[in-house]
Amino acid sequence: MAFKIPSVPPTTNKTIRFPNDLIESVEGLIQNKDCTFSAFVIAAVRAAVEEVEQEEANKE
C-alpha cells in the first residue's frame, strides 16, 4: 500500500458564544488528552447532526 499524503478539509471560521459552564466542562473533559477544544466541538456537532439525520430518516 502506497503512502498517501492526507489533505486538510476546507474550513470556515465561525465565532460562537458558549456558556462559561459548558466551556469549563469541555475543558475538563479534554484536559491531559490529545484533543483541542475545537476538535471536541466538531466531533460533538458531527455526532448530533448524524443523530438528528437518523431520527429524521426513521420518521419517513
mmCIF file of the C-alpha atoms, coordinates in Angstrom:
data_MODEL
# 
_entry.id   MODEL 
# 
loop_
_atom_site.group_PDB 
_atom_site.id 
_atom_site.type_symbol 
_atom_site.label_atom_id 
_atom_site.label_alt_id 
_atom_site.label_comp_id 
_atom_site.label_asym_id 
_atom_site.label_entity_id 
_atom_site.label_seq_id 
_atom_site.pdbx_PDB_ins_code 
_atom_site.Cartn_x 
_atom_site.Cartn_y 
_atom_site.Cartn_z 
_atom_site.occupancy 
_atom_site.B_iso_or_equiv 
_atom_site.pdbx_formal_charge 
_atom_site.auth_seq_id 
_atom_site.auth_comp_id 
_atom_site.auth_asym_id 
_atom_site.auth_atom_id 
_atom_site.pdbx_PDB_model_num 
ATOM 1  C CA . MET A 1 1  ? 0.000   0.000  0.000  1.00 0.00 ? 1  MET A CA 1 
ATOM 2  C CA . ALA A 1 2  ? 1.435   3.371  -1.011 1.00 0.00 ? 2  ALA A CA 1 
ATOM 3  C CA . PHE A 1 3  ? 1.635   6.217  1.453  1.00 0.00 ? 3  PHE A CA 1 
ATOM 4  C CA . LYS A 1 4  ? -0.970  8.865  0.739  1.00 0.00 ? 4  LYS A CA 1 
ATOM 5  C CA . ILE A 1 5  ? -0.426  12.401 1.976  1.00 0.00 ? 5  ILE A CA 1 
ATOM 6  C CA . PRO A 1 6  ? -3.561  13.437 3.890  1.00 0.00 ? 6  PRO A CA 1 
ATOM 7  C CA . SER A 1 7  ? -5.413  16.551 2.856  1.00 0.00 ? 7  SER A CA 1 
ATOM 8  C CA . VAL A 1 8  ? -6.944  19.012 5.271  1.00 0.00 ? 8  VAL A CA 1 
ATOM 9  C CA . PRO A 1 9  ? -10.637 19.579 4.580  1.00 0.00 ? 9  PRO A CA 1 
ATOM 10 C CA . PRO A 1 10 ? -11.657 23.156 3.795  1.00 0.00 ? 10 PRO A CA 1 
ATOM 11 C CA . THR A 1 11 ? -12.834 25.066 6.850  1.00 0.00 ? 11 THR A CA 1 
ATOM 12 C CA . THR A 1 12 ? -14.640 28.300 7.640  1.00 0.00 ? 12 THR A CA 1 
ATOM 13 C CA . ASN A 1 13 ? -14.059 30.329 10.762 1.00 0.00 ? 13 ASN A CA 1 
ATOM 14 C CA . LYS A 1 14 ? -17.243 30.850 12.816 1.00 0.00 ? 14 LYS A CA 1 
ATOM 15 C CA . THR A 1 15 ? -17.464 32.850 16.007 1.00 0.00 ? 15 THR A CA 1 
ATOM 16 C CA . ILE A 1 16 ? -19.949 31.459 18.510 1.00 0.00 ? 16 ILE A CA 1 
ATOM 17 C CA . ARG A 1 17 ? -20.608 32.064 22.184 1.00 0.00 ? 17 ARG A CA 1 
ATOM 18 C CA . PHE A 1 18 ? -20.597 29.260 24.730 1.00 0.00 ? 18 PHE A CA 1 
ATOM 19 C CA . PRO A 1 19 ? -21.933 29.404 28.275 1.00 0.00 ? 19 PRO A CA 1 
ATOM 20 C CA . ASN A 1 20 ? -18.990 29.523 30.700 1.00 0.00 ? 20 ASN A CA 1 
ATOM 21 C CA . ASP A 1 21 ? -20.089 26.348 32.485 1.00 0.00 ? 21 ASP A CA 1 
ATOM 22 C CA . LEU A 1 22 ? -20.071 24.423 29.188 1.00 0.00 ? 22 LEU A CA 1 
ATOM 23 C CA . ILE A 1 23 ? -16.585 25.686 28.356 1.00 0.00 ? 23 ILE A CA 1 
ATOM 24 C CA . GLU A 1 24 ? -15.377 24.531 31.767 1.00 0.00 ? 24 GLU A CA 1 
ATOM 25 C CA . SER A 1 25 ? -16.969 21.110 31.264 1.00 0.00 ? 25 SER A CA 1 
ATOM 26 C CA . VAL A 1 26 ? -15.390 20.602 27.846 1.00 0.00 ? 26 VAL A CA 1 
ATOM 27 C CA . GLU A 1 27 ? -12.006 21.833 29.017 1.00 0.00 ? 27 GLU A CA 1 
ATOM 28 C CA . GLY A 1 28 ? -12.201 19.426 31.948 1.00 0.00 ? 28 GLY A CA 1 
ATOM 29 C CA . LEU A 1 29 ? -13.009 16.517 29.652 1.00 0.00 ? 29 LEU A CA 1 
ATOM 30 C CA . ILE A 1 30 ? -10.137 17.195 27.255 1.00 0.00 ? 30 ILE A CA 1 
ATOM 31 C CA . GLN A 1 31 ? -7.542  18.037 29.896 1.00 0.00 ? 31 GLN A CA 1 
ATOM 32 C CA . ASN A 1 32 ? -4.426  15.854 29.550 1.00 0.00 ? 32 ASN A CA 1 
ATOM 33 C CA . LYS A 1 33 ? -5.772  14.375 26.324 1.00 0.00 ? 33 LYS A CA 1 
ATOM 34 C CA . ASP A 1 34 ? -4.540  14.900 22.782 1.00 0.00 ? 34 ASP A CA 1 
ATOM 35 C CA . CYS A 1 35 ? -7.637  16.907 21.843 1.00 0.00 ? 35 CYS A CA 1 
ATOM 36 C CA . THR A 1 36 ? -8.330  20.580 21.252 1.00 0.00 ? 36 THR A CA 1 
ATOM 37 C CA . PHE A 1 37 ? -11.491 22.434 22.204 1.00 0.00 ? 37 PHE A CA 1 
ATOM 38 C CA . SER A 1 38 ? -12.291 22.864 18.502 1.00 0.00 ? 38 SER A CA 1 
ATOM 39 C CA . ALA A 1 39 ? -11.779 19.174 17.738 1.00 0.00 ? 39 ALA A CA 1 
ATOM 40 C CA . PHE A 1 40 ? -14.090 18.210 20.612 1.00 0.00 ? 40 PHE A CA 1 
ATOM 41 C CA . VAL A 1 41 ? -16.806 20.634 19.473 1.00 0.00 ? 41 VAL A CA 1 
ATOM 42 C CA . ILE A 1 42 ? -16.547 19.467 15.850 1.00 0.00 ? 42 ILE A CA 1 
ATOM 43 C CA . ALA A 1 43 ? -16.875 15.812 16.913 1.00 0.00 ? 43 ALA A CA 1 
ATOM 44 C CA . ALA A 1 44 ? -19.841 16.638 19.156 1.00 0.00 ? 44 ALA A CA 1 
ATOM 45 C CA . VAL A 1 45 ? -21.630 18.581 16.416 1.00 0.00 ? 45 VAL A CA 1 
ATOM 46 C CA . ARG A 1 46 ? -20.990 15.782 13.882 1.00 0.00 ? 46 ARG A CA 1 
ATOM 47 C CA . ALA A 1 47 ? -22.488 13.259 16.317 1.00 0.00 ? 47 ALA A CA 1 
ATOM 48 C CA . ALA A 1 48 ? -25.519 15.490 16.904 1.00 0.00 ? 48 ALA A CA 1 
ATOM 49 C CA . VAL A 1 49 ? -26.069 16.033 13.163 1.00 0.00 ? 49 VAL A CA 1 
ATOM 50 C CA . GLU A 1 50 ? -25.861 12.287 12.484 1.00 0.00 ? 50 GLU A CA 1 
ATOM 51 C CA . GLU A 1 51 ? -28.344 11.580 15.290 1.00 0.00 ? 51 GLU A CA 1 
ATOM 52 C CA . VAL A 1 52 ? -30.853 14.160 14.033 1.00 0.00 ? 52 VAL A CA 1 
ATOM 53 C CA . GLU A 1 53 ? -30.498 12.957 10.439 1.00 0.00 ? 53 GLU A CA 1 
ATOM 54 C CA . GLN A 1 54 ? -31.086 9.369  11.556 1.00 0.00 ? 54 GLN A CA 1 
ATOM 55 C CA . GLU A 1 55 ? -34.159 10.385 13.560 1.00 0.00 ? 55 GLU A CA 1 
ATOM 56 C CA . GLU A 1 56 ? -35.500 12.282 10.526 1.00 0.00 ? 56 GLU A CA 1 
ATOM 57 C CA . ALA A 1 57 ? -34.906 9.263  8.266  1.00 0.00 ? 57 ALA A CA 1 
ATOM 58 C CA . ASN A 1 58 ? -36.739 6.985  10.708 1.00 0.00 ? 58 ASN A CA 1 
ATOM 59 C CA . LYS A 1 59 ? -39.807 9.273  10.617 1.00 0.00 ? 59 LYS A CA 1 
ATOM 60 C CA . GLU A 1 60 ? -40.237 8.743  6.869  1.00 0.00 ? 60 GLU A CA 1 
# 
